[in-house]
């Protein structure tokens, strides 16, 4: 028997409620009254919500279709123009002064609410091709909570948006279970969300995702980079792989290589599909722990723009960075991407995280403690230092 839209929405609501578990001592969304169901759309909010004014998160991500080309591949060849994105942010800043950080700050008493929003880009295309939907929700949460933790904010709650042409309840449940997992890793509540069923808008079996996170930090504890000076140390925390940026270029490389997602990744024991779909690392607990021990002056989430564009965003004017080549292990997936796509070093560094998903700018004293504590507990690398001048150089 064919389910009506309302019945499908109600079934998905039931699945979400069953998979959401309380994180705090107080009841979370799982303990709230039943969700409201409307034809074609399902709002997964509790009956009461707080409407907050907030500044836009600065990061802009383009999700263009790939274009044809030959020779050395670039992100722009694949349809993503980082310079155009930067220009749009510049224009938006004229209309909404104050944007430019990884998250938007809104004053609330002696604290700031810190908000961020993002999606997972064309990594979704690989999810459709591989059938791996259980972890894409982790990516979605990671992209927002990793942004707001750069300000030192503790994530409070997360909201999601799931859109599709025809609601497949079983598939949507897999995706949202990943979102629940990501929220648990971040120690934040999945507060609600929206499921939009829009016939004829998406291809059969496809969907789109976006997410929104809000956190809080005391005003006197904000990590804003203002105290960074030349001589401070850059500490890199390893990524799990490509994370959720650069997939338009990845897909172009894959098409050119002649390999399939089921083929083994050269130099590794996993398939290309497994390597590329590895979920984004959620750094929240580790970064907050390191901030709590002191000496952390700035934090950069390495997403679209790579090292080249993201690290300078946390520096005061007049400062830049030197990155030490070969100071960490570059995962095999990046070596394959560069070789198969004949991609120049500068393009790789401006598109991908290259194996480092988060960079902390710390004092020399703090760097010694972090690296000593890392033995056995976690992995961290000294990948560079702050210097006078601007931009990022490599040596």
N, C-alpha and C positions, 0 to 999 in steps of 0.2 A: 504494500500500500504506500502510495507516494505521500510524503509528509508535507504539510503546508509550511510556508515560511515561518509562521509563528511557532509551529510545533518544533521545527528544526532549531529555531532560536532558543526555545525553552529547553530543549535537550542539551544544547551547548552550554547554556547557563548552569544546568545541573552538573555537567562535567566540570566546569570551572569551579563551582562551589565545592565539589568533592575533592578536587586536587589542591585547593588552597588550604594551607594549614596555618594556624596562628603563629606569629613570630614573636609578638610581644606578650606581656602578661595580660594586657587588655584585649578584648575581642577584636579581630580584624574582619575583613570583608566576609569571610566564610561564616561568621556568626551573625551577619546582618539579616534583616527580613528579605523575602524573596525579591529577585530582580524584576524590573519592569520589562515587558515584552511589547514591541510594536511591530507592525508589518514591515518587512524589508530591513529593519534595523533592530539591533539589540543593544541597549545601553546597560553596561555592567557596573553601574554606580549604586552605592547605597542610597536610600531615599534622600539624605541630606548631604550636601557637599559645599565646600567653601570655595567661592570664586575669588581668585587672587589676580591682581595685576602683576605682570612680570615682564621683564625685558626678554627680548629674544636671545636665544643662544646664538653665538656668533658663527658657528660652523655651517658652511653651506656645502651641500654635496650634490653634484650633478649625476644623473643616472641616465645618460644618453645611450642610444643604440651604437653599436660598433660600426665603423666604416671600413671600407676596403683600403688596402695599401700594401706596400712592399718595403723591403729594406729594414732598417732599424725601427722597431715599433716604439711609439710614444703613447702616453695617456691620451693626448689630444687626438692621435690617429684613431684611438678606440672610442672617441666621441665625448671625452671629458676634458673641458678646458678649465684648468685650475685658475689661470689668469682672469678669465671671464668671471669666475666665481668670486675672486678677490675683488674685482671691480664692482660687482653687485653689492658685496658687503660694504665697500667704501661708500656707495651711494645710500645704502640703507642707514649707515651710521649718521648721515646728514639728517635723516628724518627721525632717527631714534638714537640720539647720542648716548654713549655709554656701553654700546655693545663692543665686542672684540675679544672677550675672554672665552674660556671653554664653557662657561655657564653664566646665566644671568642672575645677578644679585638683587634681592628685594629686601629693604630694611624692615625689621619686625622687632621692636623693642631693643634689647641689647644684642640681638642676633641678626643674621641675614638668612632668608630663605634663598636657596640656590637651585635654579631650575635648568633643565637641559632637555632637548628633544632630538631624536634622530631616527633613522631607519637602518636597514641592512643592505640597501642598494641592490645591485645585480647579483649578489651572492644568492639571492632568491632563485635566480635562473638555474644555478647548480643544485639547489634544493629540489627543484622540480625534476631535474634530469636524474639525480641520484636517488630520489625518493627519501632522502634524509631530512625529515621535518622535526625530529625530536629535539634538536639542539639549536635550531635557528632562533628560537625564543630566547635562548641564553645570549646569543649575539645581540638581539634587540635590547635587552636590559643592559648589557655591558656597555654598549655605545653611549648610553645616557649617563649611567651611574659612574663610569670611568671619567666622564667629562666633569661632573659636578664635584667629584672627590678631589680634583686638582685644586679646588679652593679650600680644601680641608673640611668640606661638608660631609656630614653623615647622612646618607640617603634615608629618607623617611618613607616615601611611598612611590609607587610606579603605576602609570596608566598605559594601556595599550590600545591600538586601533588595528583591527583586522578587517580587510576588505576583499571581497571576492564576488564573482558573478553568480555562482550557485554554491550555497553553503553545504559543504561536505562535513558533517559533524565529526566524524572519526578523524579526518585530517586536521580540522581546526583544533580538536582536543589535543592532538600531538603537539601542535605548535604552542598552544597555551600552557601545556605542561612544562615545556621548555622555559616559558616566561616565568612560571611559578618557581622553577629550579633556579633561574637567574636571580629572582628576588630573594630566595633563601640564601644564595651565595652572598648577596649584597646586604643581608640582614635588613631588608626593607619590606613593606607590605605591598602586595598587589591590591591596590585600592579599588580598581574598577577599570572600565574600558568601553570600547564600542566595537560592535560587529556590524559591518555594513554589507548587505547583499545587493549588488547592483548588476542586474542582468545585462548581458551583452557588453559590459565594460571591460572585463578581463577575459583572457583565453580560458578554455575549459581546463580545470584542474589547477589554475594559477590563482595567486592571491598577492596582496601587498600588506606590508606591516609598517607601523611607526610606533614610537614609544615616547613617553614623557616621564621624567623623574624629578622629584623635588627633595631637597635635603636641607640641612640647617647647620650653621656654624656661628659661634660667637664672634661678634665684631672684632674683638681684640685677638682672635685666633685665626683670622682669614689668612690664607696663603696667597699672596698677591705679587710676589717677586720684587717688591720695592727695595728690599734689603740685599739683593744680589749684587755682588762685587766681583771684579776680576780676580781670578784665583780660586773661586768656588769650584766645586767638583760636580761633574755630571755622573749620576748613578743610573744605570739602565736595568730595568726589570724585564726578563725575557717574555716574548710572546709565544703563542702556541702555533703561530704560522701567519697566514695572511690576515687573519682577523676578519674585518668586514669592510675593507676599503681596497680599491684597485681592481675589482672583479671585471670591470669592462675590459681592462687591458689583459687580465688573466684569461678571459674567454677568447680574446683575439689570439693570444699566444697558443692556447689549447687548440684552436682551429688550425692554426698554421703548423703545429707540431705533427699533426696526423695521429696523435694518440687519443685514446678515449679515457673517460673518467675511471674506467675499470682497469686500465693498464697500471702497472707498478710505477711509482715515482722513482726516476733514476736516482740511485744513491740512497734509497730508503727502503724500508720493509713494508710500506703501506701503499695503497693505490693512490692515484692522483685525486680521485674523489674523496677519499678519507682525509688526505692531507689538506685539501682545499676547504673541506667542510668542517675542519676542527674548530670547535667553538671558541669565540673570543675569550681571553682570560679576563676575569673580573678582579680588579686589583684593590677593591674598596678596603677590605680588612687589612691587607698588608700595608697599604699606603697610610691609612689612619693610624696603624700601629707605629709606623716609622715617624710620622708627624708627631705623635704623642711623646716620642723620646727626645725630640728637640733637634734643632739644626737644619730643618728642611725649610728652604726659602722659596722654592718654586717647584711646580709640578707640571709637566707637559704630557698630554695624552697623544701618542703618535698614531694619527689616523691619516686621512687624505691629506697630502702635502708632505708626508714623511718627516724626516729629520729637518729638512731644509726649511720648511714653512712653519712647523709646529714649535720647535724649540725656541726660536726667537720671540715667540708670542709672550713668553713669560719674563723676558728681559726688560730692564729699563733701557731707555735710549742710550746709545753709545757703547753697548756691550754686545758681544757675539760669542760664538762657541767654536772650539776646535774639537773635532771628533777623532779619536784614535782608531785608525783602521786595524782590523784584526784583534780588537780588544774583547770580542765576544764571538760566540759560535753562530754563524749565519746558517739558518736551517736549509736543508736540501731543497725545499720547495722554491726558495728564492733563487738559488743557483740554477735550477731548471728553468724558471721563468726567464731569467736573464739570458741564458744560453739559447733557449728555444726561440725567444723573441728577438734576439740580437739587440738587446736593450742596453743603452749606455749607462755607465755608473751614475751619472747625475740624474738621469730619469728614474732609475730605480730608487735612489735616495729621496726623491721628491714625490714618489708615488706610494711606496710600500714602507712598512715598519722595519723590514730587514732583520727581524728577530728580536727587536726591542719595542715593547708595547707601551712602556711608560718610562719617562725620564724625570728623575728628581734632581733638583739643583740644591746642593747642600754645602755646608761649611766643611773645611778640611777635617776638622775634628770629628764631625758627624760622619763623614765618609769612612774614616777608619773604623768607627764603631759599627756602622752598617755592614761593611765588608767582613769584619771579624765575626759578627753575629750571623752572617749569611751561611757560614759553614754548617751544612747539615740541615738548618732550619728552612732556608729558602735560597734561591739563586739571585745574585746581583753582580753587576759588573761596573767597574770604573771605566766609563767609555769616553770621557773627555773632560774639558775644563772651560770655564768662562774666561774670555779675553777681552781686552779693549778693542773696539772696532765693532762692526755690525755684520750680520750674516753668519753662515755656518761653513767652516772649511774642514777639510779632511787631511790627515797625514798619518 
